[in-house]
Each structure stands twice: as C-alpha cells, then as structure tokens.
C-alpha cells in the first residue's frame, strides 16, 4: 500500500435469532397469545361472580339511589354495591343520606321474592334514635355494666 492512504475494512456480521435459539422465540410468542386470553376470560368470570356485569353494576347503583330519593324525598349516596352470585344473583349495597353520612344502611334486591328493592333506612334511623334516647337511661340504671346495647327488632 502506498504511504498515506488508509483502507478501512468493515465486517458485517448478522446473527439470525431463530438460528441461535432454535425457534424458541416463536414458542414464547405462541404461549403469550394463548395465555393472555385465558387470563382475560378467567378475570372476567371472577369479576362477574363478585360484581355482576359492569353495566348492571352501574345501572343498579343508579336505580338504588333513585329508589331511595323517591321513597324518602332526600338525597342519598351509595357507599358500595356488590353482586351476590351464590345467594340468588342479586345486587345489594350500602348507602347514606347526604346530610347524615355516619348513618349507613343496607339497600338491595330481595333475593327470596321477585327481587324487589328494599332498604333498612328506617330501621337504622330508629335504631340510632333509640340508642341516643334510651342508652343514657340504661347506663343510669346499670352503671357497672361493661357492655350494653339498645336494639329494635
């Protein structure tokens, strides 16, 4: 070579991943394709067992709030709602009046009849009133009692 000239040699090496792994990459892709739908279906079944269908969950939540507001002429907030798959496939939840968030009560479908909506708002309201009014009287007559309760049945 003449003095002052440089020659660069570039070597390009291509490795085929499939030739190295023996096609394992394709097997991994197939496993992913098969496993993901199985998990999605399994997750959907689990969600249905605990919450019912998503559209029914939203629908019943709104229906329960509307039922309470029409029945008692007050604004109510649904705390939570769930689906009883193994107990009559009925929706139920807990709510409270907007002006009284500490009084939480049951609202849901009656699983034994025609799945009519029922609630325990009056029961819980009367229970709280009885406890507030009769609790001090019970404590006055039974001061040494460690645990007392006022229940309405």
C-alpha positions as CSV (number, residue, x, y, z in Angstrom):
1,X,0.0,0.0,0.0
2,X,1.2,3.4,-0.8
3,X,2.2,5.6,2.1
4,X,-0.5,8.0,3.3
5,X,-3.6,6.0,2.2
6,X,-5.7,4.1,4.6
7,X,-8.0,1.3,3.9
8,X,-10.9,0.5,6.2
9,X,-12.3,-2.9,6.4
10,X,-15.8,-3.2,7.8
11,X,-17.1,-6.6,8.7
12,X,-20.8,-7.0,9.0
13,X,-22.0,-10.0,11.0
14,X,-25.7,-10.8,11.0
15,X,-27.0,-13.2,13.5
16,X,-30.3,-14.8,13.0
17,X,-32.0,-15.1,16.4
18,X,-34.0,-18.1,15.3
19,X,-30.9,-19.9,14.3
20,X,-29.4,-19.3,17.7
21,X,-32.5,-20.1,19.8
22,X,-33.8,-22.9,17.6
23,X,-37.2,-21.2,17.2
24,X,-37.8,-20.7,20.9
25,X,-38.9,-17.2,20.3
26,X,-41.8,-18.4,18.2
27,X,-42.9,-20.8,21.0
28,X,-42.8,-17.9,23.5
29,X,-45.0,-15.8,21.2
30,X,-47.5,-18.7,20.8
31,X,-47.6,-19.2,24.6
32,X,-48.3,-15.4,25.1
33,X,-51.0,-15.5,22.5
34,X,-52.7,-18.4,24.3
35,X,-52.2,-17.4,27.9
36,X,-53.4,-13.8,27.7
37,X,-57.0,-14.7,26.5
38,X,-57.2,-17.4,29.1
39,X,-56.3,-14.9,31.9
40,X,-58.8,-12.4,30.4
41,X,-61.6,-14.9,30.4
42,X,-60.7,-16.1,33.9
43,X,-60.6,-12.5,35.2
44,X,-64.0,-11.8,33.5
45,X,-65.5,-14.8,35.3
46,X,-64.1,-13.7,38.6
47,X,-65.4,-10.1,38.1
48,X,-68.8,-11.4,37.2
49,X,-69.0,-13.6,40.3
50,X,-68.2,-10.7,42.7
51,X,-69.7,-7.7,40.8
52,X,-72.1,-9.0,38.1
53,X,-71.8,-7.3,34.7
54,X,-70.3,-3.8,34.7
55,X,-73.3,-2.3,33.0
56,X,-75.7,-3.9,35.6
57,X,-73.5,-2.7,38.4
58,X,-73.8,0.9,37.3
59,X,-77.5,0.5,36.5
60,X,-78.4,-0.9,39.9
61,X,-76.3,1.7,41.7
62,X,-78.3,4.4,39.9
63,X,-81.6,2.5,40.5
64,X,-81.0,2.2,44.2
65,X,-80.2,5.9,44.6
66,X,-83.3,6.8,42.6
67,X,-85.4,4.4,44.7
68,X,-84.2,5.9,48.0
69,X,-84.6,9.5,46.8
70,X,-88.2,8.9,45.6
71,X,-89.2,7.0,48.7
72,X,-87.8,9.4,51.3
73,X,-87.5,12.7,49.4
74,X,-83.9,13.1,50.3
75,X,-80.6,12.9,48.5
76,X,-78.6,9.6,49.1
77,X,-75.2,8.4,48.2
78,X,-74.3,4.8,47.5
79,X,-71.3,3.8,49.5
80,X,-70.7,0.5,47.8
81,X,-72.5,-2.1,45.7
82,X,-71.9,-5.7,45.1
83,X,-73.4,-8.8,43.5
84,X,-74.3,-11.9,45.4
85,X,-73.8,-14.6,42.8
86,X,-74.2,-17.6,45.1
87,X,-77.2,-16.0,47.0
88,X,-79.9,-15.5,44.4
89,X,-77.8,-13.5,41.9
90,X,-79.0,-10.2,43.5
91,X,-77.4,-6.8,43.8
92,X,-77.1,-5.1,47.1
93,X,-75.1,-2.3,48.7
94,X,-74.8,0.3,51.4
95,X,-75.9,3.9,51.3
96,X,-76.2,7.0,53.5
97,X,-78.2,10.2,53.3
98,X,-76.1,13.2,52.2
99,X,-76.9,15.2,55.3
100,X,-76.1,12.2,57.6
101,X,-73.1,10.3,56.3
102,X,-72.5,8.4,59.6
103,X,-75.8,6.5,59.3
104,X,-75.0,3.8,56.8
105,X,-77.8,1.3,55.9
106,X,-78.5,-1.6,53.6
107,X,-80.3,-1.3,50.2
108,X,-80.7,-4.1,47.7
109,X,-82.8,-6.6,45.9
110,X,-84.8,-9.1,48.0
111,X,-83.2,-12.4,46.8
112,X,-86.1,-14.5,48.1
113,X,-89.0,-12.9,46.3
114,X,-89.3,-11.0,43.0
115,X,-86.0,-9.2,43.6
116,X,-87.9,-6.0,44.6
117,X,-85.7,-3.3,46.1
118,X,-85.7,-3.0,49.8
119,X,-83.8,-0.9,52.4
120,X,-83.1,-0.6,56.1
121,X,-83.1,3.2,56.3
122,X,-86.0,3.5,58.8
123,X,-84.7,0.6,60.8
124,X,-81.2,2.1,61.2
125,X,-82.7,5.6,61.9
126,X,-84.9,4.2,64.7
127,X,-82.0,2.2,66.0
128,X,-79.9,5.3,66.3
129,X,-82.7,7.3,67.9
130,X,-83.3,4.5,70.4
131,X,-79.7,4.3,71.3
132,X,-79.4,8.1,71.7
133,X,-82.5,8.4,73.8
134,X,-82.6,5.1,75.7
135,X,-78.8,4.5,76.0
136,X,-78.3,7.0,78.8
137,X,-81.3,5.6,80.8
138,X,-79.9,2.1,80.5
139,X,-76.4,3.3,81.7
140,X,-78.1,5.2,84.6
141,X,-79.8,2.0,85.9
142,X,-76.9,-0.3,85.1
143,X,-73.7,1.8,85.7
144,X,-71.5,-1.2,86.3
145,X,-72.4,-2.9,83.1
146,X,-69.4,-3.1,80.8
147,X,-71.4,-3.6,77.6
148,X,-74.9,-2.6,77.0
149,X,-76.9,-2.2,73.8
150,X,-80.2,-0.9,72.7
151,X,-81.7,-2.9,69.8
152,X,-85.0,-2.6,68.0
153,X,-86.5,-5.7,66.4
